[in-house]
Amino acid sequence: MPDPISRPLLDWEGCLNARDVGGLPVVGGGRIRCNALLRADSFGHLTSAGVEAVRRCGASRIIDLRYSGEGQPDAPHAAPHPFAEQELYRCIPLFEPGVLGIDPQLLAKLQATGTTGEIYCASVDHNGLRIAAAVSAIASAPPGPVVVHCAEGKDRTGIVIALALAVVGVDPQHIAEDYAASAGLLASRFADELATELNPHTRETLQRRHATDPETILMLLDHLESRYAGAASYLRIHGVDDAQLLALRARLVTAE
C-alpha cells in the first residue's frame, strides 16, 4: 500500500488536514478526478490567508458536517464559519447530540468501551438519512470542487468520504489509505491537546480517538457490505436514487 501521507495536501493556512482525494484508482479503470472532492478539518482554524486560499480554489459547495452549535462562540472549534452566509455553504450535521443520531447512552458506552470502528458502524446505522444527504450534496453540487469538512476532518468527514469513494468503485484498501492520513497530519494539534490532560484514563481515551487506523474504515466498509449489500445499496435505502449515483460517478471519476 502506498504511503498514506502522500495524498495531495492543500495549502489552506490554519487547517492541518486539508487535502484532495484525487488520484485514487478506481476498480475497473480510471481514477478519482483531482480537484473534484476535497476534505478538511474545521474552517474555524483558517487564518485570513487560509480563507482566501479556499476562495481561490473555486469551490462550488462546502459541506459542513458539524452539529448545530459547534460553530458558536461558546462551543468547541468556535470561530464562525467564514462561508456560512454564502450560497455554496451547506450545513448537514452528521450527528446532533440529544436530537438525532446515536442514542446518547449507546454513544457513551461505545466511547467508553467500543472501538472507533464500532462507533462508525453505529453511526451509519442511526444516521442514514443525514449521511445520504451529505453524499447527495456532493453529487448535486454545481461544477467545481466540493469540500467536505467537520471538526478534525477525520471521523464524520471520513465516513462521508468513504461512502462516496466506495460507491464509485475505489478499492477499500485505497479508501483506508486515504483515511489513515488524518492522524499524522493532525499530530501536532493532538499533541497539544494531550499535553494539557493529566488524567491517564482520559489520555488513553483521547489517544484512541485520535487514531485513524486503516482497520477502522475497513470495518465500516465490511459492515456496509454485510448489513446493507454495499455502499450503493445503503445510500439507495436512505433516499439516494440511481440518477444521483450516476452523477456522483460522473463528477468524481476520470478515465485519465
ROGUTI-515360 format. One record per residue (C-alpha): residue number from 1; residue in three letters; x, y, z. Coordinates in Angstrom, 2 decimals. Layout:
! residues N
n:res:x:y:z
NUM:ala:X:Y:Z
...
***
This chain:
! residues 256
n:res:x:y:z
1:met:0.00:0.00:0.00
2:pro:1.40:3.48:-0.85
3:asp:2.46:5.89:1.88
4:pro:-0.84:7.16:3.38
5:ile:0.53:10.69:3.83
6:ser:1.17:11.01:0.07
7:arg:-2.30:12.39:-0.73
8:pro:-2.19:15.86:-2.33
9:leu:-2.26:18.41:0.51
10:leu:-3.93:21.82:0.25
11:asp:-2.16:24.94:1.44
12:trp:-5.06:26.33:3.48
13:glu:-3.30:28.10:6.32
14:gly:-4.71:27.06:9.69
15:cys:-6.20:23.77:8.50
16:leu:-3.85:20.84:9.07
17:asn:-5.94:18.12:7.43
18:ala:-6.95:19.72:4.12
19:arg:-6.29:17.52:1.12
20:asp:-7.51:16.40:-2.27
21:val:-8.68:12.79:-2.61
22:gly:-7.94:12.94:-6.33
23:gly:-5.70:10.31:-7.87
24:leu:-7.05:7.26:-6.06
25:pro:-7.52:4.40:-8.56
26:val:-10.98:3.05:-9.37
27:val:-11.55:-0.68:-9.77
28:gly:-12.04:-1.47:-13.46
29:gly:-10.13:1.58:-14.67
30:gly:-9.91:5.30:-14.12
31:arg:-9.06:7.44:-11.13
32:ile:-10.71:9.93:-8.82
33:arg:-10.54:13.26:-10.57
34:cys:-8.17:15.79:-8.99
35:asn:-9.73:18.98:-7.63
36:ala:-13.18:17.37:-7.53
37:leu:-13.54:16.20:-3.91
38:leu:-11.60:17.91:-1.13
39:arg:-11.64:17.13:2.59
40:ala:-10.62:19.29:5.54
41:asp:-10.80:19.99:9.25
42:ser:-12.82:22.87:10.73
43:phe:-12.79:26.11:8.77
44:gly:-12.74:27.80:12.16
45:his:-9.00:27.07:12.16
46:leu:-8.40:29.03:8.95
47:thr:-6.38:32.22:9.04
48:ser:-7.41:35.09:6.77
49:ala:-4.84:33.82:4.26
50:gly:-6.39:30.36:4.53
51:val:-9.86:31.74:3.81
52:glu:-8.51:33.47:0.70
53:ala:-6.87:30.23:-0.42
54:val:-10.21:28.43:-0.14
55:arg:-11.85:31.16:-2.19
56:arg:-9.18:30.83:-4.87
57:cys:-9.74:27.08:-5.18
58:gly:-13.12:27.82:-6.77
59:ala:-15.18:25.52:-4.56
60:ser:-18.76:25.18:-5.76
61:arg:-20.00:23.70:-2.49
62:ile:-18.73:23.48:1.09
63:ile:-20.41:20.79:3.18
64:asp:-20.08:21.29:6.94
65:leu:-20.85:18.09:8.88
66:arg:-20.61:19.62:12.35
67:tyr:-23.65:19.59:14.61
68:ser:-25.69:22.63:15.50
69:gly:-23.80:24.84:17.93
70:glu:-20.28:23.64:17.08
71:gly:-19.63:26.88:15.27
72:gln:-20.97:29.13:18.01
73:pro:-18.72:31.30:20.22
74:asp:-19.17:29.15:23.34
75:ala:-18.64:25.81:21.61
76:pro:-15.57:23.78:20.56
77:his:-14.00:24.85:17.26
78:ala:-15.92:28.03:17.85
79:ala:-14.91:30.54:15.19
80:pro:-17.88:31.42:12.95
81:his:-17.78:29.67:9.60
82:pro:-16.29:32.11:7.08
83:phe:-18.62:30.90:4.30
84:ala:-21.82:30.42:6.32
85:glu:-23.69:33.26:4.61
86:gln:-22.79:32.20:1.08
87:glu:-24.86:30.12:-1.32
88:leu:-22.16:27.48:-1.64
89:tyr:-22.35:26.60:2.08
90:arg:-24.39:23.62:3.28
91:cys:-24.60:22.56:6.92
92:ile:-25.56:18.89:7.10
93:pro:-24.83:17.77:10.68
94:leu:-23.99:14.10:10.68
95:phe:-24.77:13.84:14.35
96:glu:-26.70:16.16:16.66
97:pro:-26.44:15.12:20.32
98:gly:-29.79:14.86:22.05
99:val:-31.78:15.43:18.87
100:leu:-30.95:12.89:16.17
101:gly:-28.34:10.21:15.71
102:ile:-26.95:7.64:18.08
103:asp:-28.76:7.32:21.37
104:pro:-26.63:9.21:23.94
105:gln:-26.41:6.18:26.25
106:leu:-25.27:3.93:23.41
107:leu:-22.77:6.54:22.26
108:ala:-21.39:6.91:25.79
109:lys:-20.98:3.14:26.06
110:leu:-19.25:2.90:22.69
111:gln:-16.94:5.78:23.52
112:ala:-16.03:4.17:26.82
113:thr:-15.53:0.57:25.73
114:gly:-16.01:0.26:21.97
115:thr:-13.60:0.72:19.09
116:thr:-13.77:3.67:16.73
117:gly:-14.90:1.25:14.03
118:glu:-17.86:0.19:16.18
119:ile:-18.79:3.85:16.69
120:tyr:-18.68:4.38:12.92
121:cys:-20.86:1.33:12.30
122:ala:-23.40:2.55:14.86
123:ser:-23.32:5.97:13.22
124:val:-24.20:4.66:9.77
125:asp:-26.96:2.53:11.29
126:his:-28.53:5.53:13.07
127:asn:-27.73:8.41:10.72
128:gly:-28.53:7.07:7.28
129:leu:-30.66:9.98:6.11
130:arg:-28.01:12.52:7.07
131:ile:-25.17:10.56:5.52
132:ala:-27.21:10.11:2.34
133:ala:-27.99:13.84:2.30
134:ala:-24.27:14.64:2.50
135:val:-23.39:12.31:-0.37
136:ser:-26.30:13.71:-2.40
137:ala:-24.99:17.22:-1.77
138:ile:-21.67:16.18:-3.32
139:ala:-23.40:14.69:-6.36
140:ser:-25.72:17.65:-6.94
141:ala:-23.23:20.48:-6.49
142:pro:-22.62:22.92:-9.34
143:pro:-19.45:22.35:-11.39
144:gly:-16.29:22.84:-9.37
145:pro:-14.55:21.35:-6.34
146:val:-16.69:20.14:-3.42
147:val:-15.24:20.46:0.08
148:val:-16.39:18.19:2.92
149:his:-15.29:19.03:6.46
150:cys:-16.15:18.57:10.13
151:ala:-14.12:19.46:13.23
152:glu:-10.92:17.49:12.57
153:gly:-11.75:16.12:9.13
154:lys:-11.27:12.50:10.13
155:asp:-14.41:10.92:11.66
156:arg:-17.60:12.40:10.20
157:thr:-15.71:13.51:7.11
158:gly:-14.05:10.09:6.98
159:ile:-17.42:8.33:6.90
160:val:-18.88:10.51:4.13
161:ile:-15.73:10.42:2.00
162:ala:-15.53:6.63:2.42
163:leu:-19.12:6.24:1.23
164:ala:-18.56:8.49:-1.77
165:leu:-15.38:6.70:-2.78
166:ala:-16.81:3.22:-2.23
167:val:-19.90:3.86:-4.31
168:val:-17.85:4.95:-7.34
169:gly:-15.58:1.92:-7.11
170:val:-12.44:2.80:-5.16
171:asp:-10.95:-0.31:-3.58
172:pro:-11.39:-0.49:0.22
173:gln:-7.63:-0.63:0.77
174:his:-7.18:2.69:-1.03
175:ile:-10.07:4.23:0.90
176:ala:-8.36:3.08:4.09
177:glu:-5.09:4.61:2.86
178:asp:-6.75:8.00:2.44
179:tyr:-8.49:7.74:5.82
180:ala:-5.25:6.79:7.61
181:ala:-3.54:10.06:6.63
182:ser:-5.51:12.18:9.10
183:ala:-3.80:11.16:12.35
184:gly:-0.35:12.06:11.06
185:leu:-1.49:15.38:9.66
186:leu:-3.25:16.30:12.91
187:ala:-0.45:15.05:15.18
188:ser:0.70:18.49:16.33
189:arg:-2.82:19.57:17.30
190:phe:-3.44:16.30:19.11
191:ala:-0.13:16.61:20.94
192:asp:-1.18:20.00:22.27
193:glu:-4.47:18.50:23.47
194:leu:-2.75:15.59:25.22
195:ala:-0.21:17.92:26.85
196:thr:-2.98:19.57:28.88
197:glu:-4.59:16.32:30.05
198:leu:-3.18:14.78:33.24
199:asn:-5.73:12.02:33.83
200:pro:-4.23:8.76:32.50
201:his:-7.60:7.23:31.60
202:thr:-8.67:10.34:29.71
203:arg:-5.33:10.45:27.92
204:glu:-5.75:6.84:26.83
205:thr:-9.27:7.56:25.57
206:leu:-8.07:10.60:23.63
207:gln:-5.21:8.66:22.07
208:arg:-7.68:6.01:20.94
209:arg:-9.99:8.65:19.44
210:his:-7.10:10.40:17.71
211:ala:-6.07:7.28:15.80
212:thr:-7.09:6.70:12.20
213:asp:-6.08:3.08:11.77
214:pro:-6.90:1.63:8.33
215:glu:-8.73:-1.23:10.06
216:thr:-11.33:1.24:11.33
217:ile:-12.59:2.25:7.91
218:leu:-12.27:-1.31:6.63
219:met:-14.58:-2.41:9.47
220:leu:-17.08:0.23:8.37
221:leu:-16.94:-0.87:4.73
222:asp:-17.31:-4.53:5.75
223:his:-20.34:-3.55:7.84
224:leu:-21.92:-1.76:4.89
225:glu:-21.34:-4.83:2.73
226:ser:-22.64:-7.40:5.21
227:arg:-25.65:-5.46:6.51
228:tyr:-26.69:-3.37:3.50
229:ala:-25.15:-5.16:0.50
230:gly:-22.70:-2.35:-0.06
231:ala:-22.39:1.42:-0.11
232:ala:-24.64:1.98:-3.12
233:ser:-27.43:-0.14:-1.65
234:tyr:-27.07:1.65:1.70
235:leu:-27.47:5.03:0.00
236:arg:-30.47:3.85:-2.03
237:ile:-32.16:2.60:1.14
238:his:-31.79:6.11:2.57
239:gly:-33.13:8.00:-0.43
240:val:-30.32:8.41:-2.95
241:asp:-31.57:7.45:-6.41
242:asp:-29.68:5.94:-9.33
243:ala:-29.50:9.27:-11.16
244:gln:-27.66:10.78:-8.19
245:leu:-25.29:7.81:-8.01
246:leu:-24.51:8.20:-11.72
247:ala:-23.99:11.94:-11.23
248:leu:-21.58:11.22:-8.38
249:arg:-19.56:8.87:-10.56
250:ala:-19.50:11.33:-13.46
251:arg:-18.31:14.03:-11.11
252:leu:-15.58:12.06:-9.37
253:val:-14.21:9.53:-11.86
254:thr:-12.00:10.29:-14.82
255:ala:-10.62:7.79:-17.33
256:glu:-7.31:9.68:-17.48
***
